[in-house]
Amino acid sequence: MPGLHSSFLVFILFVSCAGAKKIRWCTVSSPEQKKCAELAKALVAALPPAAVAAFARLSCIRASSTAECINRIKANRGDMVSLDAGEVYSAVKQFDLVTVAKEIYSEGSCILSVAVVRNSSLTVRSLRGLKSCHSGVRWTAGWSLPLGFLLSRNYLSWSKEQPLTQDVGGFFSASCCPGAAAMSPALCSLCQGQKSYNPQKNYHCETSHSEPFYNNQGALRCLRSGAGDVAFVDHLALESIEGSDSDMFRLLCPDGTQAPVSHYRSCNLGRGPGRGVVTRHNFRKIARKFLMTAQLMFGRQGRDRQRFQLFNSSSFEESDLLFRDSTHKLVLLPDDMDVSQVLGLDYVALLKGLGHEGSSLEDSVVRWCCISHAEQKKCEQWALSIKSDPLVCVRAASMRDCIEKIKRDEVDAVSLDATHSYIAGKCGLVPVVTEYYGSKCVPEERGTHFEADVLPSLVGVAVAKRSNKNVIMGNLEDRRSCHGYMYSPAGWLLPHRHALSPTHNSSAPCDPTQVYNEVFWKGCLPGSEGNLCKVCMGGIGEAASKRCTDNHNERYYGNMGALRCLVGDPSGKSYGDVAFLEQHNLLTNILSLSSSDWAQGWTASDFELLCGDGRRAALSEWESCNLGVIPPNTIMTRPVLTSRVYDFLMKSQEPLFLRPNAAFRLFESEQFGESDLLFKDATNCFVHTSHMDYRSILGEEFYSHLENVFNCTHSDILEFCNQDGFFVAVLEMRFLWPVVSPHSASVRGFSSVAAAGQLNFVPPCSTTDVRSLELLQEFVTRARRVFVITGAGLSTESGIPDYRSEGVGLYARTDRRPMQHAEFVRSAKSRQRYWARNFLGWPQFSSHQPNRAHRALRRWEDTGKLHWLVTQNVDALHGKAGQTRLTELHGCAHRVVCLGCSTVTLREDLQRRFVALNPDWTAQAGAVAPDGDVFLEDEQVLNFRVPSCESCGGILKPEVTFFGDTVSKATVAFVHSRLAESDSVLVAGSSLQVYSGYRFLLAASDRKLPVAILNIGPTRADHLAELKVSGRCGDVLSAVQLL
């Protein structure tokens, strides 16, 4: 590496500006000043004079607190400082500074907030009146996360008539929260720093090491000394609690229990971003060069770390000086990263909810999400009718858009159906209340607060016109269909579980949209595309919109819209043969057909239900003839807003009981020309459910059904939520440590179509036991540079079969065997047969999309956890998922190579040549094979024409390693090099029966690297693994947290 380091310094010198520039680092204590001065000396000693003059001449300026540092940098009296994420947000939003780097820790890029106590009788529910120790005011782990938790559980009340600090000061009997002196003196009563009228000498309750109870270690010191009863710190601070000391301390868990300090992963108050480095906009380039150089020389892997250790403060008799001592490395951030990307949408929303930017009108406003012109009108009438906090109606395009807007802090709350509640829960939103469809609401004595032991559900039904007798369940192929909207429980989720046509059975795809595309001729599924939009109408007048929009502006949207679709528009052109909708307001909506002038003369007797057993029944028989049960709608919000939204809704439903004749009815929509606007019209009241999680509201059976469906259904909103976290994606800084792969670039440019994944080729397995998951979590957390090997078991969840799985693999289902390399090369007839089968199977094979396992591994790469991934699959799914640190060991079926001149072309281009050469060729395909083939008989391929290389006329072959061929020595050597740079190995979805992959497990064993294997069934390397986990890759990998 020395040569690489020297080259890097030459590069930096070359691009640096000619004029010398001093870097002024702001320090907040004498120990930090000393460490900074030692860093300045080390830079001078280790670097050439020209490099020091250009970007490494360090000056240390002393300030009394981090707040003063921020002011100094803003005023150009300082240049850089590292801050807690909460202070980073203030520096960016209030002082127009910019984040140039983030700290990354050995366990990941985020921190966990923990509440530490010494008293074994305390619980998180009994904190009121105790003495508290905080790392710093508005700090992530010491302030924002614990207060967000306390507010969301209603343990802490915030009147909003005064700053939050005042209410927190009253909640605890005494506190030390450095930085809070000007906000609430009560929050400084326990602090022990020196007091002085001279601001430069006053350290009492300041964010400075001169305050003994400052930062995470200071808060623990506050607890140890007996000054405080509870300390709010991050999990990294627990490293200082060692040996017998650990028995003295306990963690307070959210469920009211206590746990040992080692259980912080499961016993914490929330997760947030780590620290960052800020500077001015015009200083970014110099700041990055300086940090890059300091880390290169003195970081954990630095060339000259014997001279100085950037991330170690022990020799200065203090901790966490300049940077956290737990920092593993610094990641430099690009110029275009918004603070929400740096810190995470959820965290930024939390800070806003806590009034982090100061009180404003927004603190008392509730912003409700509306998805159509009709909902906007009803919401505005709602706003005029209430006498509580102001209501602002915010327009969105769909329920999915509402969830994203809540995540982005653009709106506060929305009522969601059961499927969207599941999505919102996965995105970190929480329940406030649930719509109650029972016959009677009985409030408690204190007003409009309702509790219910049972939450009444709804049912979905399939409806057809009575006159259309040929329409029955099981015989719906090539019919027109009407569905409420994308992801609607009755219109999208439930129908695909039933036999819709003779060809739709248990082997059908598990993606509902794909099922409906295959079964129905055309239909209206608002929010979809293609044939499932051709029956839709769009909107007119004030609600004008294009066809198939995912809201009430589409006239065939929702329950009322699906019924209109079934009846057809007045012209008689756009209609359906079957409608999938909810039963609860079906009769009312039939009556509304006439009153709304949509269609005249329709009555309940003109329609019948379609039953799963092929019967038809009257609408009144819905209890025995339905598609399934649907949990109630739930109002969801961000955790910190739970109390505010709940109070607002309780005030909003007061007129239902105190003024029953009021003009505005919250649960009626007919006057606005639609049904189920904002809330379902069947709602009688709101029931308090903020003490429950969304999974409990949905019920295990419904939740499991959703889990199975979304395992193989691509969802943009879930993808959006998964990408957001409390940490920034780790940038690999390839300009520092370049790694060049012998392979050509990963496949790019794939269309983002819905995943065609299915579980038909996944072998049966029991649910992974909790202990195995815990052990795998510990394995991944310990690892810093994971080397991952994947096999066909990863892609079976995307609908691609493998060779060896018991009962469902190619060898188990057929007596077919894959193409052999020697046979392909020597036999033109074999090549003709191979390419004919491949041509027929290519459209389906190329349409497969990454599943949860692929996306999880991509996130591992984004956060720096995954060092390199070697896949034995040829399906390009890792590339589609965005993986870049990737070697496709056996090649990629999406590329074609000429055996004569080695020219590589895209398989998609070859498909077009096949079509041109074989315009009239047709064949009936059999079962699909793992490498994209379908099964054909020999006589079916006799007339199939195979093109030659356009460059030299040579033989074209997929750029994959056929059975009997070998992987190139250059590729093997390259992979061994990546393995040598890694500290652990994970195998996912491979039996390792082929030596080309197994050899790397033998090498890992020789290097004494820890190995974990995730696979259904035994593998060739089980004896080499310290951990073996049995389970579906998507289930297990998506459950692993990157801490």
MIBAFI-129930 format. One record per residue (C-alpha): x, y, z; residue in one letter. Coordinates in steps of 0.001 Angstrom, whole numbers, padded with zeros to 6 digits, always signed. Layout:
BEGIN
XYZA...
***
This chain:
BEGIN
+000000+000000+000000M+002848+002557+000494P+003103+003135-003247G-000617+003730-003455L-000479+006237-000584H+002369+008126-002236S+000484+008225-005530S-002533+009584-003758F-000519+012405-002165L+000975+013331-005528V-002538+013442-006955F-003761+015699-004131I-000806+018024-004558L-001478+018248-008266F-005117+019246-007891V-004606+021581-004916S-004704+025286-005384C-001345+027010-005377A-002104+029298-002457G-001498+027935+001047A-004580+027596+003227K-004769+027173+006981K-007436+024836+008374I-008848+026131+011674R-010332+023296+013747W-012595+024355+016587C-012016+022643+019938T-014095+022859+023127V-011658+021908+025920S-008006+021845+026887S-007619+018096+026215P-009172+018527+022767E-006893+021505+022096Q-003878+019350+022998K-004957+016525+020707K-005563+018963+017881C-002087+020474+018396A-000537+016996+018300E-002390+016265+015061L-000985+019482+013576A+002572+018424+014528K+002042+014916+013163A+000880+016272+009815L+003966+018472+009517V+006219+015549+010395A+004560+012997+008116A+003796+015009+004980L+005995+016795+002457P+006152+020565+003086P+004250+021272-000117A+001383+019036+000983A+001224+020700+004387V+001173+024146+002803A-001495+023173+000301A-004135+021540+002486F-002823+020299+005839A-001617+023352+007798R-003764+022885+010871L-004533+025577+013417S-006528+024839+016590C-008896+027469+017927I-010449+027161+021355R-014174+027824+021989A-016276+027490+025121S-018871+025156+023522S-019969+023503+020314T-022541+026286+019910A-019740+028846+019876E-017859+026704+017348C-020842+026824+015001I-021011+030608+015339N-017274+030949+014728R-017404+028865+011548I-020405+030818+010278K-018503+034078+010898A-015331+032740+009204N-013438+032671+012508R-013096+028914+012311G-013431+026264+009610D-014399+022820+010873M-015794+020911+013829V-017357+017491+014430S-020846+017539+015967L-023620+015279+017174D-026245+014740+014455A-028720+016991+016266G-026190+019815+016234E-025381+019032+012592V-029034+019653+011746Y-028999+023030+013549S-025720+024009+011901A-027109+023221+008445V-030640+024616+008825K-030016+027660+011021Q-026442+028621+010182F-026213+027532+006531D-023221+025276+007115L-022712+022034+005203V-021855+018463+006213T-018694+017178+004538V-018156+013878+006355A-019809+011381+008652K-018335+009072+011225E-018757+005348+010590I-018415+003010+013540Y-017256-000585+013676S-020830-001883+013954E-022262+000398+011304G-023213+003990+010707S-025985+004526+013233C-026307+004777+016990I-028915+003392+019372L-030300+005446+022234S-030322+003603+025557V-031558+004487+029030A-029066+003232+031652V-029917+002865+035356V-028418+001376+038497R-031701+000784+040347N-033220-002586+039516S-036766-001440+040335S-037000+001382+037774L-038843+001044+034457T-039222+003298+031464V-042786+003983+032641R-041641+005386+035986S-039212+008097+034859L-041352+011040+035960R-039827+012714+038998G-036415+011053+038629L-033050+012777+038174K-031761+012518+034597S-028367+012731+032912C-028236+013612+029196H-025269+013672+026819S-026374+017033+025464G-029447+019079+024648V-030852+018205+021217R-028316+015397+020944W-029577+012316+019159T-029233+009641+021846A-029334+011895+024890G-032315+014041+023952W-034215+013631+020677S-034704+009860+020563L-035658+009368+024236P-038018+012369+024217L-039583+011190+020964G-040171+007829+022610F-041653+009326+025784L-043973+011574+023774L-045116+008765+021488S-046081+006639+024515R-047796+009598+026252N-045457+009216+029243Y-044414+012837+028685L-046926+015586+027884S-046038+018664+025874W-048544+021506+025990S-046991+023300+022966K-047728+026574+024768E-044098+026643+025837Q-040836+025147+024530P-040348+021426+025043L-037402+022091+027354T-039787+023629+029917Q-041981+020527+030038D-038958+018226+030180V-037583+020307+033063G-040834+019700+034900G-040963+016003+034029F-037644+015223+035749F-036990+016437+039293S-033433+017488+038384A-031192+017077+035350S-027885+017748+033702C-028382+018400+030014C-025347+020305+028716P-026297+023129+026387G-029702+023768+028007A-028750+026662+030335A-030430+029338+028237A-033532+027201+027638M-034392+025776+031054S-032249+026240+034184P-033893+023155+035698A-032144+021035+033081L-028773+022193+034425C-029329+021700+038156S-027168+018549+038335L-024296+019823+036177C-020918+020403+037862Q-018904+022577+035492G-017244+025764+036704Q-019569+028767+036911K-018392+032215+035847S-019879+035480+034656Y-017169+035475+032016N-018599+033411+029116P-015103+032203+028190Q-014591+030769+031675K-018116+029491+032328N-018267+025751+031765Y-021359+024983+033811H-023853+023044+031660C-021883+023798+028494E-021268+021420+025599T-017595+021201+026460S-015364+018585+028064H-014813+021135+030827S-018329+020229+032012E-017717+016876+033785P-021149+015551+032787F-020828+016524+029084Y-021303+013987+026250N-022038+010275+026532N-019212+009472+028923Q-020135+012486+031012G-023740+011328+031299A-022513+007920+032496L-020228+009741+034928R-023302+011588+036201C-025036+008243+036769L-021995+006571+038348R-021518+009428+040806S-025063+009019+042090G-026096+012483+040897A-028637+011029+038475G-031031+008079+038427D-030996+007489+034674V-028538+008328+031883A-029561+008720+028257F-026580+007821+026062V-025821+005919+022877D-024833+002282+022687H-021213+003110+021842L-020770+004572+025318A-021541+001170+026823L-018108-000021+025685E-016663+001796+028711S-018718-000413+031053I-016537-003470+031417E-016199-006580+033539G-017822-006497+036959S-019049-002939+036319D-021530-004252+033802S-023454-006005+036566D-024067-002641+038253M-025981-001208+035300F-029188-002152+033510R-031020-000918+030437L-034663+000199+030481L-036590-001482+027656C-039649-000055+025844P-041870-002890+027099D-041332-001908+030754G-038673-004502+031534T-034928-004237+032195Q-032058-005939+030362A-028262-006298+030698P-026225-003595+028978V-025101-006141+026373S-028701-006387+025085H-028793-002877+023641Y-029775-004145+020175R-033142-005337+021450S-033531-002946+024401C-033257+000635+023160N-035367+003753+022634L-034629+004250+018953G-031960+004509+016295R-030362+007644+014868G-027444+008919+012791P-023891+009231+014042G-021777+012387+014209R-020734+014528+011272G-018189+017206+010337V-019461+020622+009220V-017885+023580+007463T-018874+026496+005215R-019978+025929+001633H-016905+027669+000203N-014540+025524+002294F-015822+022080+001293R-013050+021091-001100K-010217+021948+001269I-012060+020296+004161A-012421+017051+002217R-008737+017010+001212K-007730+017591+004796F-009961+014853+006212L-008920+012481+003452M-005269+013013+004211T-005645+012853+007997A-007488+009558+007735Q-005053+008141+005192L-002137+008902+007475M-003569+008428+010976F-006821+006490+010662G-007260+002918+011854R-005608+001690+008663Q-003344+004736+008333G+000206+004568+007057R+001634+006538+009962D-000752+005598+012791R+002183+004829+015107Q+002925+008553+015086R-000639+009677+015823F-004051+007971+016185Q-006912+010043+014870L-009634+007994+016575F-008012+007454+019978N-008026+009976+022845S-006703+007828+025723S-003318+009584+025896S-005078+012918+026511F-006938+011740+029639E-010362+012270+028064E-012573+010469+025546S-014045+011343+022161D-011736+014256+021338L-012091+015695+017797L-013936+012490+016823F-015627+009622+018654R-013040+007093+019760D-015363+004411+018369S-015059+005819+014851T-013953+003202+012367H-013549+005602+009447K-014795+008861+008001L-016938+008913+004890V-016750+011997+002688L-020087+013264+001390L-020812+014662-002075P-021932+018257-002561D-025473+017416-003602D-026529+015571-000429M-029455+017229+001319D-029562+017140+005114V-032483+014677+004895S-030260+012300+002948Q-027376+012769+005354V-029420+012251+008519L-032450+010290+007259G-036027+011380+006684L-037360+009845+009891D-034750+011551+012019Y-035301+014949+010395V-039069+014550+010869A-038448+013708+014539L-036395+016870+015027L-039080+018990+013445K-041710+017350+015591G-039676+018215+018689L-039515+021869+017651G-035806+021554+016926H-035831+024623+014699E-037808+026660+017227G-041521+027024+017790S-043665+028132+014879S-047235+027996+013632L-046486+024497+012339E-046276+023259+015921D-050033+023638+016368S-051172+022764+012840V-052287+019276+011813V-051693+018620+008112R-054074+016008+006695W-053386+014136+003490C-056066+014236+000768C-055829+012244-002455I-058480+013806-004692S-060515+016910-005425H-063479+015447-003507A-061357+014654-000458E-059905+018155-000569Q-063416+019653-000478K-064465+017480+002449K-061243+018227+004313C-061769+021965+003891E-065277+021656+005330Q-063800+019682+008215W-061300+022487+008844A-064120+025052+008985L-066202+022950+011374S-063686+022316+014162I-062655+024583+017004K-059371+022951+017901S-055913+023178+016404D-055841+024466+012818P-056277+021832+010095L-054433+022188+006814V-055472+019970+003883C-052516+018820+001764V-053042+017205-001629R-051280+014000-002639A-051539+011706-005646A-052365+008452-003842S-052244+006679-000491M-048697+005644-001301R-047839+009281-001912D-049385+010169+001465C-047091+007695+003217I-044062+009194+001495E-045174+012734+002352K-045572+011804+006015I-042078+010320+005941K-040809+013564+004390R-042657+015669+007007D-044825+017282+004343E-048053+016057+005973V-048854+014610+009388D-051577+011978+009178A-053897+009950+006946V-056400+007105+007241S-055097+003989+005495L-056674+000704+004514D-055193-002514+005872A-052681-003042+003043T-051433+000532+003150H-051304+000350+006967S-048914-002585+006545Y-046781-000526+004148I-046861+002493+006470A-045843+000311+009411G-042912-001036+007431K-042001+002603+006742C-041857+003471+010436G-045280+005117+010879L-047415+004208+013889V-051149+003868+014631P-053064+006641+016370V-056671+005454+016195V-058590+002846+014238T-061938+003305+012524E-064668+001497+014450Y-067448-000157+012435Y-069342-001632+015386G-072996-000885+016051S-072423+001423+018998K-069654+003606+020364C-069619+003947+024152V-067210+006663+025311P-065429+006586+028637E-066335+009115+031296E-063674+011571+030208R-065332+012408+026900G-064685+011052+023434T-062003+008474+024277H-063011+004975+023122F-061437+001604+023784E-062522-001672+022169A-061608-005260+022925D-062508-006301+019375V-062012-004233+016216L-064849-005070+013787P-063610-005986+010323S-064968-005724+006797L-065207-008313+004023V-064327-008235+000349G-066758-009566-002256V-066860-010294-005973A-069955-008877-007681V-071423-009472-011140A-074574-008332-012906K-077375-010809-012400R-078086-010845-016119S-074561-012013-016933N-075045-015645-015864K-071841-016972-017469N-069648-015029-015065V-068609-017228-012123I-065467-017617-010031M-063118-020018-011749G-064307-018938-015181N-063166-015311-015372L-060466-015725-017992E-060536-013025-020700D-063233-011077-018848R-063193-007392-017958R-062403-006688-014307S-063012-003781-011929C-060715-003348-008912H-060914-000564-006322G-057309+000619-006634Y-053724-000584-006442M-053037-002395-003125Y-056687-002165-002036S-057484-005178+000194P-060727-006130-001582A-059748-005094-005104G-056096-006137-005257W-055026-008347-002349L-057818-010871-001768L-059061-011923-005244P-055823-013540-006387H-056075-016116-003568R-059097-017644-005289H-059249-019692-008475A-060162-017029-011032L-059811-019198-014110S-058891-022785-015065P-055278-021711-015625T-055024-019735-012375H-054189-022261-009682N-051707-022866-006925S-048774-022600-009335S-049786-019098-010434A-047544-016136-009572P-047888-014622-006110C-047850-011052-007443D-051566-010099-007675P-051032-007573-010466T-049302-010180-012600Q-052156-012628-011959V-054782-010114-013087Y-052750-009245-016186N-052660-012923-017108E-056282-013781-016289V-058307-010780-017469F-058614-009425-020976W-058546-005892-019630K-059769-004031-016593G-059559-000991-014355C-057090-001173-011488L-056348+002504-010681P-052658+002984-010077G-051715+000181-012463S-050766+000331-016136E-051284-001432-019445G-054338-003650-019944N-055459-003102-016359L-056044+000565-017167C-057945+000183-020435K-061408+000085-018843V-060717+003121-016604C-062382+006469-017388M-060285+009221-015823G-061817+012364-014306G-063773+015309-015653I-064592+018871-014602G-062858+020110-011458E-061553+016583-010891A-060166+016200-014407A-057348+013681-014525S-055805+011160-016849K-057152+007639-016935R-056183+005193-014160C-054976+007705-011555T-054768+006193-008081D-057375+008432-006402N-061050+009472-006515H-060452+011693-009538N-060575+008447-011502E-064303+007760-011687R-063733+004015-011336Y-061653+004383-008140Y-062595+002784-004822G-065740+000850-003888N-068075+003292-005592M-065817+003423-008617G-065641-000372-008960A-069450-000479-008903L-069635+002248-011576R-067139+000232-013596C-069342-002866-013361L-072432-000937-014502V-070489+000898-017185G-070405+004528-018228D-073474+006112-019867P-072033+005447-023331S-071911+001726-022573G-068304+001426-023758K-066284+001147-020571S-067610-001569-018323Y-066547-004668-016443G-067877-008186-016041D-066850-008537-012389V-066123-006042-009614A-063989-006726-006552F-064959-004412-003717L-065913-004131-000047E-069351-005167+001092Q-069962-002605+003835H-071425+000163+001639N-072436-001836-001421L-076210-001342-000984L-075788+002375-000300T-073607+002781-003371N-076179+000977-005568I-078784+003519-004460L-076299+006305-005184S-076005+005257-008825L-079357+006901-009487S-079026+009885-007152S-075668+010786-008656S-077074+010558-012207D-074538+007913-013129W-077103+005287-014109A-080841+004946-013501Q-082982+002050-012339G-080379-000210-010727W-081377-002060-007554T-079733-004626-005297A-081608-007424-007073S-079733-006606-010302D-076461-007879-008804F-075204-011140-007368E-072173-012279-005432L-069652-014715-006909L-068666-017389-004398C-065347-019204-004293G-067015-022575-004894D-068540-021412-008209G-071964-020515-006800R-073737-017217-007215R-075648-015721-004300A-077806-012755-003371A-076022-009702-001954L-077533-010457+001449S-075545-013719+001668E-072188-011981+001912W-071267-013678+005214E-071000-017073+003487S-069987-015814+000042C-066996-013486+000235N-063329-013159-000658L-062073-012811+002904G-061914-010612+005975V-060342-007138+005908I-059026-005407+009069P-060257-001844+009682P-058643+001361+008435N-056084+002943+010750T-054991+006575+011085I-051195+006630+011045M-048550+009269+011679T-044923+009721+012723R-044233+008485+016270P-043550+011914+017744V-046936+013258+016573L-049096+010502+018050T-050360+012521+020993S-051065+015669+018975R-052964+013835+016220V-054927+011819+018779Y-056043+014948+020665D-057031+016571+017387F-059145+013600+016317L-060868+013378+019693M-061893+017035+019365K-063007+016394+015789S-065388+013608+016762Q-066971+015535+019652E-069870+016784+017447P-070888+013163+016803L-072041+012947+020413F-072454+016531+021608L-073949+018049+018437R-075430+015141+016432P-077339+017536+014136N-074245+019473+013063A-074106+020268+009347A-070726+018622+008796F-070543+014844+009271R-067024+013469+009544L-068025+009975+008413F-070338+010880+005526E-069211+011534+001958S-072333+011481-000220E-072696+015274-000333Q-069260+015416-001972F-070256+013022-004767G-068144+010034-003669E-067947+007467-000901S-065334+006776+001771D-063674+010192+001588L-060925+010670+004208L-062547+007880+006299F-064871+004991+005527K-068531+005982+005638D-069167+002898+007787A-067137+004423+010633T-069049+005200+013815N-066141+006562+015858C-062388+006400+016368F-060984+003815+018772V-057713+004467+020601H-054984+002130+019285T-051738+004100+019720S-050745+001564+022387H-050825-001190+019743M-048511-001872+016826D-049817-002140+013286Y-049163-005891+013198R-051511-006478+016148S-054235-004422+014476I-053911-006378+011228L-053836-009772+012934G-051287-012504+012292E-053138-014223+009442E-053657-011057+007416F-050140-009852+008224Y-048605-013147+007063S-050593-012975+003834H-049198-009501+003172L-045673-010659+003980E-045918-013456+001417N-047335-011168-001268V-044800-008382-000818F-041962-010904-000745N-042443-011234-004487C-044171-007973-005427T-042112-004906-006223H-043310-001816-004347S-041809+001610-005013D-042957+002980-001674I-041451+000076+000281L-038265+000489-001717E-038280+004192-000833F-038731+003419+002863C-036027+000762+002830N-033567+003171+001252Q-034172+005709+003989D-032649+005028+007355G-031001+006878+010100F-027660+006588+008406F-026109+007774+005154V-024962+005238+002603A-021251+004614+002933V-019286+005921-000048L-016466+003539-000834E-013963+006276-001739M-012614+004290-004680R-010261+007144-005497F-008419+006203-002285L-008438+002430-002594W-009239+001580-006219P-010361-001968-006983V-010533-003061-010609V-012564-006126-011600S-011538-008256-014567P-015215-008528-015429H-017008-006072-017610S-019326-003632-015878A-022456-004908-014191S-025554-005028-016328V-027331-001663-016335R-030435-000084-017720G-033055-002679-016835F-036622-001465-016889S-038303-001129-013518S-041199-003468-014099V-043043-005272-011332A-041192-008214-009880A-042279-011532-011270A-041015-013356-008217G-042776-016394-006911Q-042111-018956-004217L-043007-021997-006318N-039346-023000-006647F-038406-022388-003010V-038136-025697-001140P-040310-026028+001961P-038710-024947+005204C-039742-024154+008742S-039592-020623+010100T-036065-019643+011120T-035742-019876+014890D-035152-016694+016860V-031829-017877+018293R-030388-018478+014832S-031444-014978+013791L-029799-013521+016893E-026568-015390+016189L-026546-014260+012562L-027208-010685+013694Q-024213-010918+016042E-022091-012436+013241F-022899-009604+010824V-022521-006923+013510T-019025-008155+014426R-017933-008229+010796A-016533-005152+009126R-015788-006438+005611R-018111-009305+004709V-017336-011514+001719F-020644-012911+000430V-021162-015912-001859I-024653-016348-003304T-026245-019179-005226G-029456-020194-006902A-031324-020311-003588G-031239-016520-003557L-033042-016279-006899S-035701-018921-006345T-037670-016269-004446E-037719-014255-007687S-039306-017190-009518G-036165-018720-011041I-035790-022457-010276P-032507-024019-009186D-030991-027395-010021Y-030729-029263-006751R-033476-028205-004297S-035435-031127-002938E-038827-031496-004611G-038708-028287-006653V-035287-028156-008344G-034701-029104-011975L-033203-032480-011062Y-036174-033286-008820A-038831-032236-011371R-037387-033672-014577T-034756-035981-015989D-033288-033064-017972R-029693-032004-017421R-028098-028655-018272P-026053-027955-021396M-022453-029214-021294Q-019676-026966-022605H-018103-029603-024831A-021459-030520-026362E-022273-026872-027165F-018906-026267-028843V-018779-029412-030991R-022421-029846-032059S-024342-027404-034273A-027505-029391-033564K-027036-028955-029818S-026498-025230-030286R-029670-025017-032372Q-031649-026829-029689R-030136-024685-026918Y-030787-021351-028656W-034346-022287-029669A-035195-023116-026077R-033384-020045-024833N-035160-017819-027370F-038551-019006-026168L-037671-018678-022476G-035854-015340-022705W-038869-012968-022310P-039805-014564-018998Q-036253-015127-017769F-035165-011557-018499S-038236-010095-016775S-037420-011528-013346H-036690-008864-010765Q-034564-008728-007593P-036242-009847-004388N-035790-008753-000785R-032563-010710-000432A-030923-008954-003383H-032040-005562-002113R-030812-006323+001410A-027332-007208+000126L-027305-004054-001958R-027971-002058+001242R-025093-003919+002908W-022842-002612+000160E-024271+000895+000480D-023404+000989+004179T-019916-000473+003788G-020718-003762+005518K-020308-005881+002364L-016762-005853+001001H-017351-008071-002034W-020080-010295-003416L-019444-013346-005579V-022517-014856-007185T-022734-018211-008913Q-025979-017092-010592N-026146-015913-014188V-029486-014063-013923D-028136-010486-013447A-030462-009910-010482L-027655-008552-008303H-026838-006061-011050G-030485-005097-011366K-030553-004491-007617A-027668-002034-007990G-024797-004151-006639Q-021417-002869-007878T-018859-004673-005693R-019728-007809-007609L-018140-010721-009438T-020432-012934-011522E-018362-016074-011112L-020161-018061-013811H-020832-015115-016095G-024128-013524-017030C-026870-014806-019339A-027666-011224-020342H-024424-011118-022348R-023342-013098-025423V-019742-013783-026455V-018320-014854-029817C-016065-017908-029511L-014131-016682-032534G-013302-013009-031871C-014416-012670-028217S-016781-009784-029030T-019370-009361-026267V-022910-008177-027097T-026179-007897-025223L-028512-010884-025155R-031423-008507-025821E-029851-007569-029176D-029532-011242-030080L-033231-011728-029304Q-034106-009181-031979R-031902-011042-034468R-033656-014308-033578F-037034-012706-034265V-035881-011362-037623A-034489-014760-038687L-037486-016781-037461N-040598-014690-038156P-042911-017697-038541D-041338-020098-036052W-043577-021129-033142T-043325-023804-030472A-045226-024921-027398Q-042994-024499-024384A-042741-026844-021443G-041362-026129-017977A-038800-023433-017321V-035163-024213-016498A-032749-022365-014168P-030623-020816-016934D-033545-019351-018902G-034334-022297-021168D-037731-023870-021632V-038188-027550-022492F-038837-028382-026157L-038903-031638-028045E-036218-032132-030711D-038674-032016-033618E-039866-028576-032513Q-036474-026973-033158V-035647-028432-036586L-036423-025227-038505N-035053-022759-035968F-032291-020570-037429R-029314-019442-035303V-027311-016319-036295P-023538-016066-036298S-021283-013321-034979C-021785-010119-036965E-018097-009259-036636S-016401-012509-037710C-019104-015102-038425G-018074-017134-035378G-020152-019205-032940I-022219-017229-030435L-022432-018493-026870K-023997-016978-023741P-021237-015483-021616E-021763-018085-018907V-019713-020995-017653T-021466-024124-018870F-021162-027366-016944F-017810-028968-017812G-016142-025589-018402D-013878-023806-015899T-013787-020314-014470V-010870-018258-015792S-007718-018148-013660K-007786-014340-013676A-011269-014323-012182T-010349-016895-009540V-007230-014912-008589A-009219-011698-008423F-011815-013247-006114V-009093-014707-003879H-007686-011177-003554S-011060-009821-002461R-011373-012694+000015L-007974-011823+001469A-009191-008279+002162E-012269-009537+004023S-012752-010481+007662D-015694-012900+007401S-017640-014994+004893V-021379-015425+004438L-022867-018002+002065V-026481-017318+001033A-028622-019720-000974G-025981-022157-002194S-025305-025823-001500S-021718-025250-002737L-021762-028579-004584Q-019771-027017-007455V-016077-026664-006710Y-015806-023224-008359S-017587-021708-005354G-016576-024248-002716Y-012878-023479-003215R-013344-020057-001603F-014735-021684+001553L-011625-023853+001747L-009501-020711+001357A-011515-018953+004068A-010923-021901+006372S-007184-021724+005702D-007273-018015+006607R-009231-018768+009815K-012066-016489+008676L-015400-016976+010437P-018035-018481+008120V-021837-018349+008320A-024134-020246+005940I-027751-019364+005175L-029441-022062+003117N-032415-024411+003050I-030879-027855+003337G-027312-029129+003835P-024280-027723+002022T-020867-029066+001129R-019233-026615+003568A-021358-027111+006688D-018338-028517+008538H-016428-025273+007880L-019097-022938+009269A-019354-021590+012807E-023027-020800+012144L-025634-022519+009959K-029047-020860+009530V-031918-022565+007721S-034458-020266+006132G-035481-018240+003094R-032808-015741+002155C-035314-012910+001726G-036860-013434+005153D-033565-013706+006989V-031355-011141+005224L-034030-008436+005352S-034329-009024+009112A-030633-008372+009759V-030052-004836+011082Q-026917-002954+010064L-025952-001395+013385L
***
